[in-house]
Amino acid sequence: MGDIRWKKVLAKRVFEDGFHKWSEVKNEFHIELTEETYQKLIKLLDDALTFRIKDDVQIEGGITWELETSRYQWLKVRISTPEHETESRGYGGLLELGAFVEAQFP
């Protein structure tokens, strides 16, 4: 069989405001990544996946992040305001990943 190469695509979704409106996508963007950018993304994702899974902080009026990946196992998690007590909650890598993702979209 021939060499199969998968496209490396990064998706970003922006949802409507409000905690219970996760199914209402306001905007969705896709970009194809270079191999170098993809490898950096994988490294940052690995670093981001070290957060404490038993984090129970929920801040009303804060920003909720959603991370969905199939890097190891399929995972989809919503995190309330990772900027709050970032280091003690283990979200330093997530914020770094978020900044990297944001920088990829014009």
Number of C-alpha atoms within 10 A of each C-alpha: 3 4 5 6 6 6 10 12 11 15 11 14 13 12 15 14 12 11 12 8 10 13 8 13 12 11 10 10 10 12 12 13 15 12 11 8 13 15 12 14 17 13 12 19 19 15 17 19 17 13 17 11 11 7 12 10 13 14 12 10 10 13 16 16 15 12 15 11 12 8 11 7 7 8 11 10 11 10 17 19 18 21 14 14 12 15 12 11 17 19 23 19 20 24 17 15 21 16 11 15 15 11 9 14 12 4
